[in-house]
């Protein structure tokens, strides 16, 4: 507003300079050609600038004195290069002589200016070429004009002002901006102090970048008070029609009006208005609204515009209504109040004492409060916000976004909360978050750094979250049926999304359910930048045990690469399998560590390339569905052609301990160590487990270290010392366990051959050993009378006995 006022004053100064010069010419009644140099000299003295009068100069005397000018131009002040300040192709005015001589009253007819061309400039040093304050003064004269000088003729009357086909350009070298107003037409009624006059203005406006063009039209009834000085506008109305890339629509049209607006000048300028109201219409808007219309109003307001460029707005109340064909309910409502705004328009800085805003519509209501400092290079605003309960589903639909399909139809139906907010230079922060999404409470902080390439920083706490509610129905069903891995196997890794992520934060969830798995006290530190995402450290309690580890994904290259380090301690595997696969086949406390890496842009590709190390152990386990001793005794009965034992009602195999270690290569785990202990048996073996095919194939040896007793009371003494071959193969969740009968038959035959050889070599040496021990004991018993008996000398062994004993010992080796 300060610059606009200076522009108006500058133009008026130029016009008055012309009027003064012409009035002098009429008074002297000299020949026009002889008067031209005097007129040029008078204008240059008054303005301190070069003045050219290239066109004809015409004088008229009936019915009053009149002056007609051809082309005339006024130059720029020193320091401004390029085109002149203002020029006119033709000017015409008349002056009544009698009021001037008798009443010292200036009465001028209609002033007509055709082809006005004004070039307004702000230099790099901040000087404006329309500032006439120190121009035209004698050298060395500073300060205010002499108080003793004549006051001049303040009583004037101008029948009207007509400007046709004008052109005004504005260039600000400091702000590197420019504007151009062409086809400018201005028409007023009679101008006199304190008297109302009609005002009409129209022009075509464009910015220097070519991103905005439009038409402006202003009409009002105005009153000029030269004593104040003040310009009062009654019922001003401004119409505009803009288009261009600077607005997010094909076109923007509107009308703005007020009951009254007053502009005061002087060292302190002020604009006051009341009854402000207006409408906006946007067509082809790049938003869900498509086409929209808006209306706004303000009961009253005032702007203080000091000579130093400071703007003050003590108070403002405004309402806004936005209408669009795609907006639910047809409209959005906003109410705002602002107080104590102070701004330096030259420095583009300011402060605001406080503001309140309410946004209503889209079935949502947001309350925003704040205060702080404003600046072109950065703001420092802060306050609080409150979001009243809203349905995210309805909100997404209203914004034209796709509404996610969720397993739970009631998911995404309620969001509400409060937070503190802070807007700084290239940063936005939300603090003291207290939001509730459906049944989940969210607390903590959230912030964005750098709006061009945003980095999201967060520290969020969730009391509980059932993520399965928000999965698509098919995905949730797959997770619940144990087919989650297979169903998601062909899903692409979102590499493009990962490459655009910039995250730095911490996440804590009290209770989490995802893909059928239940976790407690989840803690994660998340960082992402340059296509690299890392969760480290990552920890949780789950199923009576604990988990800790890290996950890293590098999507910076053509193929994503994943690296993970996972550790489990005392996880109750039975409860985990029941949730993941609805399976109760296996129970026990699982511990172990997995370190692996793989590459690919899909989960299936990563599994197929996975390599690393695996070490697992299971304690106090039970495998349901298979009774290993039943399978062994059944195989034994078939070999001996005996009646098989009865099938147990609830077959199960206790696993006192299990250890597995191996190497992952291309998604296949090859076990270099498999040890297990079940009642009466120690298991050893090796094999493979395929994560890609979801299958396993292990060959085991069950070493019977003591004779088992079956449920029917039979004791299988003949199995003691045997090594029973077992085969475990099939799907991971339901493997098949069987006895290798062919190999078992060989083991039995070998054992029988051992027994026969032992008999040939002297039978089972348990009895001889016992007899020997008894003999040795008898040899050391005391004789009658309490004295020990004499030790009998040991007979030397024969070579044949030594050989037989050695063979027996060899055949007894397992």
Secondary structure, DSSP 8 states (H G I E B T S, - for coil): -HHHHHHHHHHHHHHHHHHHHHHHHHHHT--HHHHHHHHHHHHHHHHSS-EEE-S-EEEE-SSSEEEEE-SEEE---TT--SS-SEEESEEEEEE-HHHHHHH--EEEEEEEEES-EEEEEE-TTS-BTT--TTTT--TT--SS--TTS------EEEEEEEEEEEEEEEEETTTTEEEEEEEEEEEE--EEBT-EEEEEEEEEEEETTSS-EEEEEEEEEEEEETTTTEEEEEEEEEEEEEESTTSSSSEEEEEEE-SEEEEE-SSEEEEEEEEEEEEEEEES-SSTTSSEEEEEEEEEEEEEEETTSEEEEEEEEEEEEEEETTSGGGEEEEEEEEEEEEEETTTTEEEEEEEEEEEEETTEEEEEEEEEEEETT--EEEEEEEEEEE-HHHHHHHTT------SSTTTT--EEEEEEEEEETTEEEEEEEEEEETTEEEEEEEEEE-SSS-EEEEEEEEEEEEGGGGS-HHHHHHHHTT-HHHHHTT-B--HHHHHH--EEEEEEEEEEEETTEEEEEEEEEEEEETTEEEEEEEEEEETTEEEEEEEEEE-SSSS-EEEEEEEEEEEEHHHHHHHHHS--SEEEEEEEEEEEEEE-SBHHHHHHH-EEEEEEEEEEEEEET--HHHHHHHHHHHHHT-------TT-EEEEEEEEEEEEEETTEEEEEEEEEEETTEEEEEEEEEETTTTEEEEEEEEEE-S--B-TTS-B-GGGTT-EEEEEEEEESSSEEEEE-HHHHHHHHHHHHHHHHHHHHTTS-THHHHHHHHHHHHHHTSB-TTS-B----------HHHHHHHHHHHHHT--
